[in-house]
Amino acid sequence: MTSRERILLTLQHQEPDRVPIDLGGMKSSGIHAIAYNKLKRYLNCEDKSVKIYDLGQQLAVVDNEIRERVTSDVVELKRLDGGFGTRIDSWKCIDMFPDGGEYYVPADFNPKVLADGSFAIEIEGKVVALMPKGGYYFDSRYTPLANVSDRKEIDIILSDRITDEEIDFLEAQAREIKKNTDCAILGSFGGNFIEMGHALFGYQEFMERLILDKSFIEYFLSKLEEKYLEELDRYLDRVGKYIDIIVLGDDYGTQEDLQISLKMFRQLFKPHLKALCDFIEKKSDVYIFLHSCGAVSKLIPDLIDTGIQILNPVQTSTKGMSPEFLKKKFDKDLVFWGGGCDTQRILPFGTLEEVEDDVKKKIDIFAPGGGFVFATIHNIQKEVSPEKCLRLFDTTRNYGKYKNTGDGSLYQKKPDPGLFQYHIL
């Protein structure tokens, strides 16, 4: 069974030969550049270079050698933007981290080193992002719609559209993936509403204006929908025939609950999200994937109603998101893409045995009947060792096999005896 066949069967809520695996299929199932550098050196890869394609999260491009080693079944169709105005169509080597790794970043990435040792990214004289000394991520520092009251400012900020140059870049990239792999392709589109509000207004101001300046925010969201629909039209025209899944993103949850009430979601956000889903449905036959962190179980029926078919990262450690509840309640209506291992506690701080046990537990719950793609609960962070990375994916591949028993159940729990052969010989 090819990787693409495995993914598509799973998305149809059927059982393939094994649970599909995702490493690096989108920007919340990836791996930090430092952890990736350690993994490549541990495996003695011939090419030890690391490309950082997401500057904010410092995510590494997962190349074919590592993807095949962990048996990941998906590849991301990446947008041209590497973050903070950079482009990922040209690269240069940079000395950013003290571990001696060979790191490549977008060629137009030129951070300034400040007096306190911080890295700053400037655009037109404004500091738009900062990585503190000893830090490992860039945090945004620029909110162009903060304190804005004129709707024309929204029109200006949201006037940009996806360019011909990026469309050409995406199509060429999609063709290359199709030519060189048998993987399913995830098209990372975006389509964020609440996150874009946080980014452009600032978190506190946007949350306040949802209540205190509702008509202004309604105008902002309507213009954002207009922008996304125009971009989706061009995006799907050119790459819709290549991709299997389109990725939308918005973080509606916190550790304890939703960021906003259900009433507010239904009034302000759901109509715009549904408009995107309806357009995608009419324009293509791709599956619709939503990334939303946090405790979003209350929101799931509404998400299904809008047309969302796949939920990520399935943050099972948050309130109301137990895997048993999610599987029982939404098994037939939603594919769980993630939920495979807790990246807040178990993966960074647990033992190898605890990582293995967590993976097996999640497979036992989510895998029966299909509808489950294994991915960690958000990105693998810098402190995670190569041994843990390999234990994570080797356990999934071997323990997550399906076997036709003749009684309608294909699920097999027994692990392969050849598990945990880490070094490539």
N, C-alpha and C positions, 0 to 999 in steps of 0.2 A: 504494500500500500504506500503510495506516495504521501509526502507531508501534506500536500494540498487536499488530497482525498481524505486523509485522516481528519483534517480540520473541518472540511465541509460535512462529513458524516456526523461529526460531533455537533456541529451547529444545527443539524437536523434532528438533534436529540436521539441519535442512534449511537451504538457502540462500535467503534473501529477496532483495530488490533491492539491499540494501547491508548492511554490517555495522552493527548497531544501536549506538547511543551512549548512554552514561549520564553525565550531570552532575547531581549532587544527588539521585539516586534513593535513596540511603541514607547513613548517617553515615560511610561510608568511601569514598564516591565524590563527595564534596562539594568545597567551596572555602572557604578562610578569608575572613572578612569583609573584611579589608584588600585582599586580591587581588580580591575581588568588587567592592569599591568602585572600585578602579582600572579594572576592566574596564567597569563601567557608565559611568564618566566618559569613558573612551577612546572608547566607542561613542556617547557623547552621548545616553544614554537619557533619556527625558522624566522618568521617576521615578528619581531618584538615591539614594533611601533604601535602606538595607541592614538587614534584620532578622536578628538573631543568634538562632537557635533552639536551638543547642547551646552552652551557656556554657563547658563544659570545653574543647572543641576550637575554639570561636569560629567555628562554621560558619554561613554565610549561607543564608537561604532563597533558592533559585534561582527567580526569578519567570518568568512566561510569556514575557516579551520576550526574556530571555537564553536560556531553554530553546529557544525557536524559532530564535534566531540561531545557536546551536551545534548545532541539530537533535538535541537529546536526546530519547530515545524513552520515558523513564520519569519517573514522579513518585512521590515518597515519601509514604505515609500516615504522618504523624508522630504520635508519642505526645504526650500532653499535657505531660509533664514536660520542661522546658527545662534541667534540671540543677540539683542542689543545692536541691531543694524549690521551684523556680519553675514557672510555667505559661505556655504559649505561646498562650493564648486572649485575652491583652490585652497591649498594648505601650506603651512610652514611649521617648522619645529620650534618649540619654545621651552625654556627652562622655568617651569612654574612650581613644581613640587620637589621636595628635597629627597626623593627616593631614587633618583638616578634614572627614572624612566624616560623613554624616548617618546615625548608627547607632541602631537601635531594639533594645531588649532586653525580655524579659518584664517586665510592669509591677511585679511583686513582687520584682524583682531590686534589692537595695539594698546594694551592697558598701560596706565601710568603707575609708577611706584611712588606712593606718597611718603611723606616724612616719617610716618609711624609704621611704615612697612606694608601698608594696605595696597591692594591693587584696585585702581579705579578705571572705569570705562567712561570716556567722555564722548558726547555727540554735540557738536556745535557749541562747545564751551560749557555744557551742562554735564555734571556727573550723573549718569543714568544707572550705574550699578557699582557695587563695591564688594570686594572680598577682603575681609580683615586679615591682618597678619596672622599666619598660622591657620587660616580658614581653608575651606575646601569647596566653597560654593560662592557664586555671585548673587547678591541680593539687590533687587531693583530699588532705585532711589528717586525715580522721577515719575510723577503723576500729573500729566499735562492738563487734565480737566479739573484739578483741585481748585475749588473756590470759583469755578466758572458759572456764570448765570445766563450768558447769551447762547442761545441754541445754535447760532452760526459757528461757534467754536466746536461744537459736536460735529457739525457738517464738515468742517475742515479736517479735524482729527480722523474722521472715518471716511474720508474721501478716497484714500488709496484703495486700489483693487489689485488682485493678483495679476502679475505682468505676463506678457508674452514670453519673456525670457524665462520666468519660473515655470510656466506651462511646458515649454520646450525641455527644460531641465527635468521636470517630473516624468514626462513621457519617455525621454531617453533612459532615465533611471529604471522605469518600469520595464522597458524592453530588456534591459540588461539583467534584471532580476529573473524575468521569465526565461531568458536564454540560459542562465547559469545555475538555476536552482529548480527544484520541483516543489518549492514552498508556497504556502498561501501568502498573499500580499495584503498587508494592512496599510491603507491610505490614511496617513495622519493629516486630517483636515483642520480640526480645531473647533470652530463654532461655539466658542465660550460666550456666555452671557454674564453670569454672576462674577466669574473670574475676571472678565474684561472690565467690568465695573470696578472691581477692586484695583486692578492694574492702572486704570486711567484716572480714577477719582481719589484713590487711596482707600484702604479698607474701612476705616472708621467713617470717613465722609460718605462713602457710598452707602453703607448700612444705615446711616442717619437719614440720608436723602431718600431712601426707599420709603420712609414714613413722612418726613417733613417736606419733601419736595417731589411728590409722587409724579406729577405731570411732567416735570423735567426728565425724570428717569424713564418714564414711559416713552418720551420722545427719543431718548438715547437708545433704548432697547429696540424701538421700531426701526431706527436708522441702522442699528447693528444687524438686525434681521435682513434689511434690504441689502446691505453690503454682503452678508454671507450668501444670500440666495444668488446674487449676481456671480459671486466667486464659485459657488457650487456648480452653476450652469456650465461655466468654462472648464472647471476641474473635471467634472464627470464626462463632458464631451471628449476630453483628450485621454483621461486615464481610467475612466469607468470600466472600460473593457479589459483592463489589466488587473485591477484590484478585486479582491474578494470581500473585503470588509472596509468600511469607512469609519474612522475614529473621530468622535466628537468628545469634548471634554468640558467638565464643569464640576467644581467641588462644592456640593450642596451640604455636606455633613461635617460635623465636628466629632470629637471622641465620644460625646455624650448624646448628641441629638442633631437635628437639622440646624443649619445656620439661620434659616428663616422659617416662618410658619408654613404649614401646608396651604393655608388660605392665601398667603402672599405668593407662594410658588404658583398656585393655580391662577391667580389674577395677573401676575406680572411676568412670569417666566415660562410657564407651560405653553401658552399659545405660540410663543416664538420658537421654542424647541420643537413643537409639533409641526410648525410650518417648515422647518428644515427637514424633519423626518418625512413629511408628506411629499416634499419636493424630491428627496432622494429616492423614495419608493416609486414615484412616477417616472423618474429619469433613468433609473438603473435597476439592476437586480442584486446589488450588493447588500450585505448584512450591515445593520446599523449598531455600532458599538459606542457605549457611553462610559467614559472614565469619570467616576465621582467618588472621592475618598469619603471616609467617615461613616457615621451612623445614619444610613439612608433607607432603612427598611420601611419606614412609614411612607416614603416617596415611591417605592418600587411599583405599586399598582398604577400610579400616575405615569411613571416612566414607560411602563408597558403600553399604557393607553396612547402615549404619544407616538409609539412605533419603535422604541428601543428594544433590541433583541439580545444584546450582550451587555453585561455589567462587569466593570472592572473598577478598583482592584479587589473588591469583595473583602472589606476590612473587618474580618471576623472578630477582632479583639475589641471592637467598639460596641456600644450599648445596642441591644436588639438585633445584632448581626451574627448570632450563633449559626454555624454551618448547618446544624440539624434543622433549625427553624427555616432557614432560607431554602434548603433543598426540599423540605416537605411542602412549603407554601408556594414556591415559585418554579418548581422543577420543570414543568411543562411549558412555561411561558418565557423563560429567561435562561440564557446560557451564562454560566459563572466562569468568568475569565480572570483567574487570580484566586485568592484565598488559600494558596497552596502552602505557604509558610509565613509565619509572623516575622516581619522584618524589623519590628520595633524592639523585640525582646529576645526571641528564641534564636533567630539567625545570627545576630551580632554577638550575643552574650551566652547562648546555650552551648552545650557540648555537642559533639558530632552525633552522639546517640539521641540527644534531645531534638536535634534537627531532623534526624531520620524518623523519629517517632511522630513528630508534628506532621511531616509530609505524609506518612502512612495514614494517620488519623484523618487528614483532610481528603485523601484519596478514598478511604473507606466510606466517607459520607457523601462526597460530591460525585464520584465517578459512576456509580451504578446507573444504567440507562442512558449514558452519554450526557451531553450538555455541560461538560466541564473541560476547560483548557487549563492546564497547570501553569501558573506563574506565581512568583512571590508576591506578597502583599506590598506592592510598590517596589521601587528600585533597590538593588543590592548595593549597600553603602560601602564606603571605603575600608572600614575595619574588618569586613568579612574575609576570612581566609580562603585560599584556593581549595583547601581540604573540605571546607564547608560547602563551597560552591559545587564541587564535584559530588559530594555526598547527597546534596539536594537533588541534583538532576539525575544521578545514577539511580537513586532510590525511586524517583518518579518513573523512569524508563522501565525498570525491572519489576517493581512492585505494582505499577499501574497497568499491567497487561490485562486484556480481556480474553476470555476463553469460552468458546461455545460449549455449553454443558448439555444442550438438548432440551432444557426445560424453560427456554426463553430468556435465561439470564446468561450474559456473556462475561460477567465480572469474575476475575480471579484475584485472590489476595496473595497467593503464594509467591514470594520473591524468587528471582532467578539466582541459582547458587553461585553464579559468576560475578555477583555484585561487588562493587567497590574496587575495581581494577583501575587505579587512578592514572598511572603514568602511561603516556603514549610510547610504545616500544619502537 
